[in-house]
Amino acid sequence: MPGRKRTPQVIYEWTGEVMRPLAYHKELAAREFEQGKRYKLIEFNERSEVTHDHFFATVTAYWHHWPENYERELPSADHLRKHALIRTGHYIQTVMAHPSVQAATFYVSQFKQYVDYAEGSIVAGANGVATVMRIAKTQKKNVMEAEEFQKSKQDVLEFCASVTGIAPEDMKREAKKERAA
């Protein structure tokens, strides 16, 4: 929201009596918060490094087993992950009107120069021409919370399983073998 100050993220530890900011957040808390004023704490569930790494390794294993005749070329495991995120609804979408199909085509080419992976379409109808562009939501730990990551992870692995015919549990075992080799 414009004009609204964003509350800084401070990590606290419960002492048994009070929520105390961790040492490296004390100065930030002293600077940003007013003594005596009330603030709402929201629990943050940090996802584990193991879960995060395991997911990416499993997507890589799926990419190694990806059908060659698939509808779209996916040159890397990261492209596969982003494609699967978009296909399963974990994306950010922009829709933009254009004066012509040529202008829309130019916009798409420019858009793809600045984004490593995007999917989109040009839609022409009675009301004119528009582009619909989708980019995958980021799964970075400092952006996507654990619950949303877990949902996107499950959706991506199920999508990959539906295309390859290999169950996520089997592919997880395959990923472990590949990492051990």
GROMACS elastic network, one bead per residue, 0.5 to 0.9 nm:
[ bonds ]
;  ai    aj funct       b0    kb
    1     4     6  0.56908   500
    1     5     6  0.86322   500
    2     5     6  0.85035   500
    7    10     6  0.89317   500
    7    32     6  0.79776   500
    7    33     6  0.89583   500
    8    28     6  0.81056   500
    8    29     6  0.82976   500
    8    32     6  0.75519   500
    9    25     6  0.89604   500
   10    21     6  0.67214   500
   10    22     6  0.79535   500
   10    25     6  0.60120   500
   10    26     6  0.85170   500
   10    28     6  0.76962   500
   10    29     6  0.69527   500
   11    20     6  0.84952   500
   11    21     6  0.58512   500
   11    22     6  0.60703   500
   11    25     6  0.69426   500
   11    44     6  0.87887   500
   12    19     6  0.57100   500
   12    20     6  0.52050   500
   12    22     6  0.54570   500
   12    25     6  0.83160   500
   13    18     6  0.82187   500
   13    19     6  0.55097   500
   13    20     6  0.53071   500
   13    21     6  0.62725   500
   13    22     6  0.64707   500
   14    17     6  0.70650   500
   14    18     6  0.58826   500
   14    20     6  0.63591   500
   14    21     6  0.89087   500
   15    18     6  0.55583   500
   15    19     6  0.63443   500
   15    20     6  0.69217   500
   16    19     6  0.81684   500
   20    23     6  0.87192   500
   20    26     6  0.83834   500
   21    24     6  0.79199   500
   21    25     6  0.57215   500
   21    26     6  0.55338   500
   21    29     6  0.72168   500
   22    25     6  0.53638   500
   22    26     6  0.63724   500
   23    26     6  0.54397   500
   23    27     6  0.82652   500
   24    27     6  0.72593   500
   24    28     6  0.81145   500
   25    28     6  0.52167   500
   25    29     6  0.60988   500
   25    30     6  0.86068   500
   26    29     6  0.51596   500
   26    30     6  0.61113   500
   26    31     6  0.85660   500
   27    30     6  0.50651   500
   27    31     6  0.60754   500
   27    32     6  0.85508   500
   28    31     6  0.51096   500
   28    32     6  0.59956   500
   28    33     6  0.82892   500
   29    32     6  0.52207   500
   29    33     6  0.56002   500
   29    34     6  0.87591   500
   30    33     6  0.58347   500
   30    34     6  0.75542   500
   30    35     6  0.83411   500
   31    34     6  0.80975   500
   33    37     6  0.75904   500
   33    39     6  0.84645   500
   34    37     6  0.55660   500
   34    38     6  0.84757   500
   35    38     6  0.84816   500
   44   145     6  0.75385   500
   44   146     6  0.81104   500
   45   145     6  0.70517   500
   45   146     6  0.57824   500
   45   147     6  0.77528   500
   46   141     6  0.79286   500
   46   145     6  0.71258   500
   46   146     6  0.58603   500
   47    50     6  0.84861   500
   47    51     6  0.70038   500
   47    52     6  0.72085   500
   47   141     6  0.75004   500
   47   145     6  0.76205   500
   47   146     6  0.50582   500
   47   147     6  0.84766   500
   47   149     6  0.82392   500
   47   150     6  0.87112   500
   48    51     6  0.53403   500
   48    52     6  0.63249   500
   48    53     6  0.86622   500
   48   146     6  0.86508   500
   49    52     6  0.50749   500
   49    53     6  0.59931   500
   49    54     6  0.83272   500
   50    53     6  0.52622   500
   50    54     6  0.58648   500
   50    55     6  0.85085   500
   51    54     6  0.51112   500
   51    55     6  0.61702   500
   51    56     6  0.88170   500
   51   150     6  0.89857   500
   52    55     6  0.53930   500
   52    56     6  0.66117   500
   52    57     6  0.88409   500
   52   141     6  0.85997   500
   52   149     6  0.87898   500
   53    56     6  0.52683   500
   53    57     6  0.61451   500
   53    58     6  0.86006   500
   54    57     6  0.51064   500
   54    58     6  0.61120   500
   54    59     6  0.86753   500
   54   172     6  0.77100   500
   54   175     6  0.79659   500
   54   176     6  0.83289   500
   55    58     6  0.51326   500
   55    59     6  0.62854   500
   55    60     6  0.86626   500
   55   153     6  0.68348   500
   55   157     6  0.83482   500
   55   172     6  0.83231   500
   56    59     6  0.51281   500
   56    60     6  0.62167   500
   56    61     6  0.86831   500
   56    77     6  0.83309   500
   56    78     6  0.84781   500
   56    81     6  0.83117   500
   57    60     6  0.50326   500
   57    61     6  0.62581   500
   57    62     6  0.87249   500
   57   172     6  0.79701   500
   57   175     6  0.57171   500
   57   176     6  0.79030   500
   57   178     6  0.86345   500
   57   179     6  0.77870   500
   58    62     6  0.62362   500
   58    63     6  0.85884   500
   58   157     6  0.80100   500
   58   168     6  0.79573   500
   58   171     6  0.62003   500
   58   172     6  0.54106   500
   58   173     6  0.85104   500
   58   174     6  0.77866   500
   58   175     6  0.52467   500
   58   176     6  0.82383   500
   59    63     6  0.61466   500
   59    64     6  0.87435   500
   59    77     6  0.62992   500
   59    78     6  0.80942   500
   59    80     6  0.75407   500
   59    81     6  0.65547   500
   59   156     6  0.82590   500
   59   157     6  0.72603   500
   59   160     6  0.79464   500
   59   171     6  0.85474   500
   59   172     6  0.89042   500
   59   175     6  0.84132   500
   60    64     6  0.64104   500
   60    65     6  0.88697   500
   60    76     6  0.81759   500
   60    78     6  0.78799   500
   60    80     6  0.84465   500
   60    81     6  0.85930   500
   60   175     6  0.76136   500
   61    64     6  0.51645   500
   61    65     6  0.66196   500
   61    66     6  0.87655   500
   61    77     6  0.82450   500
   61   171     6  0.65922   500
   61   172     6  0.79479   500
   61   174     6  0.67299   500
   61   175     6  0.53803   500
   61   178     6  0.77250   500
   62    65     6  0.50733   500
   62    66     6  0.59653   500
   62    77     6  0.79597   500
   62    80     6  0.86623   500
   62   157     6  0.86026   500
   62   160     6  0.66902   500
   62   161     6  0.81263   500
   62   164     6  0.76570   500
   62   166     6  0.83600   500
   62   168     6  0.89353   500
   62   171     6  0.67851   500
   62   175     6  0.85015   500
   63    67     6  0.86621   500
   63    74     6  0.83743   500
   63    76     6  0.72292   500
   63    77     6  0.53310   500
   63    78     6  0.88961   500
   63    80     6  0.67011   500
   63    81     6  0.88193   500
   63   160     6  0.86509   500
   64    67     6  0.89068   500
   64    77     6  0.80954   500
   65    68     6  0.88311   500
   65   164     6  0.70790   500
   65   166     6  0.88932   500
   66    69     6  0.87887   500
   66    70     6  0.77440   500
   66    74     6  0.89982   500
   66   160     6  0.83629   500
   66   163     6  0.78711   500
   66   164     6  0.62633   500
   67    70     6  0.55133   500
   67   163     6  0.78630   500
   67   164     6  0.67396   500
   68    71     6  0.88682   500
   68    73     6  0.83727   500
   69    72     6  0.82641   500
   69    73     6  0.88169   500
   70    73     6  0.71518   500
   70    74     6  0.89092   500
   70   163     6  0.85665   500
   73    79     6  0.89388   500
   74    77     6  0.74924   500
   74    78     6  0.84777   500
   74    79     6  0.54918   500
   74    80     6  0.57510   500
   74    83     6  0.81707   500
   75    78     6  0.83760   500
   75    79     6  0.65072   500
   75    80     6  0.79388   500
   76    79     6  0.51784   500
   76    80     6  0.64604   500
   76    81     6  0.87647   500
   77    81     6  0.61747   500
   77    82     6  0.86728   500
   78    82     6  0.61964   500
   78    83     6  0.84731   500
   78   117     6  0.89265   500
   79    82     6  0.51732   500
   79    83     6  0.59889   500
   79    84     6  0.84884   500
   79   116     6  0.83370   500
   79   117     6  0.64921   500
   80    83     6  0.50328   500
   80    84     6  0.60379   500
   80    85     6  0.85132   500
   80   160     6  0.87076   500
   81    84     6  0.51564   500
   81    85     6  0.61333   500
   81    86     6  0.86960   500
   81   136     6  0.86216   500
   81   156     6  0.69857   500
   81   160     6  0.89825   500
   82    86     6  0.62291   500
   82    87     6  0.85714   500
   82    90     6  0.89120   500
   82    91     6  0.87625   500
   82   117     6  0.70218   500
   82   118     6  0.81653   500
   82   135     6  0.76573   500
   82   136     6  0.52734   500
   82   137     6  0.80106   500
   82   138     6  0.87236   500
   82   156     6  0.89221   500
   83    86     6  0.52260   500
   83    87     6  0.61402   500
   83    88     6  0.86444   500
   83   117     6  0.79186   500
   83   118     6  0.80227   500
   83   119     6  0.78527   500
   83   135     6  0.86782   500
   83   136     6  0.73014   500
   83   156     6  0.89368   500
   84    88     6  0.60715   500
   84    89     6  0.86492   500
   84    90     6  0.84802   500
   84   136     6  0.84843   500
   84   155     6  0.80211   500
   84   156     6  0.53117   500
   84   157     6  0.83200   500
   84   159     6  0.64625   500
   84   160     6  0.72655   500
   85    88     6  0.52604   500
   85    89     6  0.63399   500
   85    91     6  0.65868   500
   85   135     6  0.87397   500
   85   136     6  0.56721   500
   85   137     6  0.72823   500
   85   152     6  0.68858   500
   85   153     6  0.85708   500
   85   155     6  0.76464   500
   85   156     6  0.59770   500
   85   159     6  0.88986   500
   86    89     6  0.52999   500
   86    90     6  0.53278   500
   86    91     6  0.51129   500
   86    92     6  0.84033   500
   86   118     6  0.86433   500
   86   119     6  0.78872   500
   86   134     6  0.69866   500
   86   135     6  0.67908   500
   86   136     6  0.53304   500
   86   137     6  0.79734   500
   87    90     6  0.75302   500
   87    91     6  0.83891   500
   87   156     6  0.84910   500
   87   159     6  0.80397   500
   88    91     6  0.83220   500
   88   152     6  0.79131   500
   88   155     6  0.62195   500
   88   156     6  0.68670   500
   88   159     6  0.73328   500
   89    92     6  0.88144   500
   89   136     6  0.86464   500
   89   152     6  0.87014   500
   89   155     6  0.88858   500
   90   135     6  0.86413   500
   90   136     6  0.60713   500
   90   137     6  0.57054   500
   90   138     6  0.88933   500
   90   152     6  0.67622   500
   90   155     6  0.89788   500
   91   134     6  0.60497   500
   91   135     6  0.53899   500
   91   138     6  0.85269   500
   92   133     6  0.82566   500
   92   134     6  0.55822   500
   92   135     6  0.54258   500
   92   136     6  0.63245   500
   92   137     6  0.61808   500
   93   132     6  0.69097   500
   93   133     6  0.55876   500
   93   135     6  0.66225   500
   93   136     6  0.88676   500
   94   131     6  0.78986   500
   94   132     6  0.58452   500
   94   133     6  0.52862   500
   94   134     6  0.65372   500
   94   135     6  0.87870   500
   95   130     6  0.66728   500
   95   131     6  0.55694   500
   95   133     6  0.64666   500
   95   134     6  0.89373   500
   96   104     6  0.85877   500
   96   129     6  0.85459   500
   96   130     6  0.53303   500
   96   131     6  0.53429   500
   96   132     6  0.67967   500
   96   133     6  0.85515   500
   97   100     6  0.89061   500
   97   104     6  0.79767   500
   97   128     6  0.73966   500
   97   129     6  0.58590   500
   97   131     6  0.65768   500
   98   101     6  0.73450   500
   98   102     6  0.87564   500
   98   103     6  0.61065   500
   98   104     6  0.56607   500
   98   107     6  0.86901   500
   98   128     6  0.73671   500
   98   129     6  0.53797   500
   98   130     6  0.55077   500
   98   131     6  0.75702   500
   99   102     6  0.83816   500
   99   103     6  0.65107   500
   99   104     6  0.77555   500
   99   128     6  0.71228   500
   99   129     6  0.65368   500
   99   130     6  0.84602   500
  100   103     6  0.51913   500
  100   104     6  0.63097   500
  100   105     6  0.86351   500
  100   124     6  0.87758   500
  100   128     6  0.75781   500
  100   129     6  0.60266   500
  100   130     6  0.85421   500
  101   105     6  0.60518   500
  101   106     6  0.85673   500
  101   122     6  0.75493   500
  101   123     6  0.86209   500
  101   124     6  0.75421   500
  101   128     6  0.89921   500
  101   129     6  0.62842   500
  101   130     6  0.82143   500
  102   105     6  0.50597   500
  102   106     6  0.62047   500
  102   107     6  0.86198   500
  103   106     6  0.50903   500
  103   107     6  0.61698   500
  103   108     6  0.87213   500
  103   129     6  0.89995   500
  104   107     6  0.50010   500
  104   108     6  0.62532   500
  104   109     6  0.87190   500
  104   122     6  0.66857   500
  104   129     6  0.72115   500
  104   130     6  0.66958   500
  104   131     6  0.61863   500
  105   108     6  0.51902   500
  105   109     6  0.63482   500
  105   110     6  0.87169   500
  105   122     6  0.74482   500
  105   131     6  0.84061   500
  106   109     6  0.51782   500
  106   110     6  0.62224   500
  106   111     6  0.85619   500
  107   110     6  0.51122   500
  107   111     6  0.59679   500
  107   112     6  0.86040   500
  107   131     6  0.81143   500
  108   111     6  0.50081   500
  108   112     6  0.61881   500
  108   113     6  0.87310   500
  108   120     6  0.77084   500
  108   121     6  0.82983   500
  108   122     6  0.83950   500
  108   131     6  0.74576   500
  108   133     6  0.79311   500
  109   112     6  0.53491   500
  109   113     6  0.65345   500
  110   113     6  0.52270   500
  110   114     6  0.70190   500
  111   114     6  0.56250   500
  111   115     6  0.65694   500
  111   118     6  0.83417   500
  111   133     6  0.85225   500
  112   115     6  0.51569   500
  112   116     6  0.68838   500
  112   117     6  0.70463   500
  112   118     6  0.65091   500
  112   119     6  0.87682   500
  113   116     6  0.73540   500
  114   117     6  0.89925   500
  115   118     6  0.65420   500
  115   135     6  0.80085   500
  117   135     6  0.67831   500
  117   136     6  0.79252   500
  118   133     6  0.68257   500
  118   134     6  0.56661   500
  118   136     6  0.73553   500
  119   132     6  0.83804   500
  119   133     6  0.58541   500
  119   134     6  0.52452   500
  119   135     6  0.66225   500
  119   136     6  0.89327   500
  120   131     6  0.70117   500
  120   132     6  0.52783   500
  120   134     6  0.58490   500
  120   135     6  0.86731   500
  121   130     6  0.83889   500
  121   131     6  0.57048   500
  121   132     6  0.53209   500
  121   133     6  0.65984   500
  122   129     6  0.70624   500
  122   130     6  0.57963   500
  122   132     6  0.64302   500
  122   133     6  0.87524   500
  123   128     6  0.82760   500
  123   129     6  0.56724   500
  123   130     6  0.52340   500
  123   131     6  0.60807   500
  123   132     6  0.75055   500
  124   127     6  0.78003   500
  124   128     6  0.57782   500
  124   130     6  0.64701   500
  124   131     6  0.87669   500
  125   128     6  0.53696   500
  125   129     6  0.63689   500
  125   130     6  0.85476   500
  126   129     6  0.84776   500
  135   138     6  0.88761   500
  136   139     6  0.87732   500
  137   144     6  0.84357   500
  138   141     6  0.88288   500
  138   143     6  0.71428   500
  138   144     6  0.69489   500
  139   142     6  0.84561   500
  139   143     6  0.68329   500
  139   144     6  0.53957   500
  139   145     6  0.84733   500
  139   148     6  0.88741   500
  139   149     6  0.65442   500
  139   152     6  0.85166   500
  140   143     6  0.53834   500
  140   144     6  0.59244   500
  140   145     6  0.87530   500
  140   149     6  0.89651   500
  141   144     6  0.56389   500
  141   145     6  0.68137   500
  141   146     6  0.79486   500
  141   149     6  0.85565   500
  142   145     6  0.74754   500
  144   147     6  0.83030   500
  144   148     6  0.63737   500
  144   149     6  0.60752   500
  145   148     6  0.55707   500
  145   149     6  0.60645   500
  145   150     6  0.86454   500
  146   150     6  0.60502   500
  146   151     6  0.86822   500
  147   150     6  0.51569   500
  147   151     6  0.63937   500
  147   152     6  0.87420   500
  148   151     6  0.51215   500
  148   152     6  0.61336   500
  148   153     6  0.84119   500
  149   152     6  0.51150   500
  149   153     6  0.58590   500
  149   154     6  0.84827   500
  150   153     6  0.50521   500
  150   154     6  0.61529   500
  150   155     6  0.85927   500
  151   154     6  0.52223   500
  151   155     6  0.61689   500
  151   156     6  0.86295   500
  152   155     6  0.50396   500
  152   156     6  0.60239   500
  152   157     6  0.85406   500
  153   156     6  0.52311   500
  153   157     6  0.61853   500
  153   158     6  0.85671   500
  154   157     6  0.52837   500
  154   158     6  0.61080   500
  154   159     6  0.85615   500
  154   168     6  0.89610   500
  155   158     6  0.51631   500
  155   159     6  0.60977   500
  155   160     6  0.86302   500
  156   159     6  0.50761   500
  156   160     6  0.61834   500
  156   161     6  0.85743   500
  157   160     6  0.50654   500
  157   161     6  0.61021   500
  157   162     6  0.86147   500
  157   167     6  0.84472   500
  157   168     6  0.59761   500
  158   162     6  0.61458   500
  158   163     6  0.87786   500
  158   167     6  0.78213   500
  158   168     6  0.68691   500
  159   162     6  0.51063   500
  159   163     6  0.64910   500
  159   164     6  0.87880   500
  160   163     6  0.52855   500
  160   164     6  0.61250   500
  160   165     6  0.80242   500
  160   166     6  0.79420   500
  160   167     6  0.85812   500
  160   168     6  0.80519   500
  161   164     6  0.52351   500
  161   165     6  0.51832   500
  161   166     6  0.50170   500
  161   167     6  0.52875   500
  161   168     6  0.61680   500
  161   171     6  0.85762   500
  162   165     6  0.54924   500
  162   166     6  0.75484   500
  162   167     6  0.81814   500
  163   166     6  0.81667   500
  164   167     6  0.84124   500
  166   169     6  0.83868   500
  166   170     6  0.65680   500
  166   171     6  0.65541   500
  167   170     6  0.53377   500
  167   171     6  0.63259   500
  167   172     6  0.86791   500
  168   172     6  0.59805   500
  168   173     6  0.86389   500
  169   172     6  0.50931   500
  169   173     6  0.64676   500
  169   174     6  0.87527   500
  170   173     6  0.52148   500
  170   174     6  0.63193   500
  170   175     6  0.87409   500
  171   175     6  0.60629   500
  171   176     6  0.85801   500
  172   175     6  0.50041   500
  172   176     6  0.62996   500
  172   177     6  0.87402   500
  173   176     6  0.51143   500
  173   177     6  0.63791   500
  173   178     6  0.87506   500
  174   177     6  0.51157   500
  174   178     6  0.62388   500
  174   179     6  0.87002   500
  175   178     6  0.50392   500
  175   179     6  0.61511   500
  175   180     6  0.85622   500
  176   179     6  0.51690   500
  176   180     6  0.61349   500
  176   181     6  0.86553   500
  177   180     6  0.51248   500
  177   181     6  0.61866   500
  178   181     6  0.52374   500
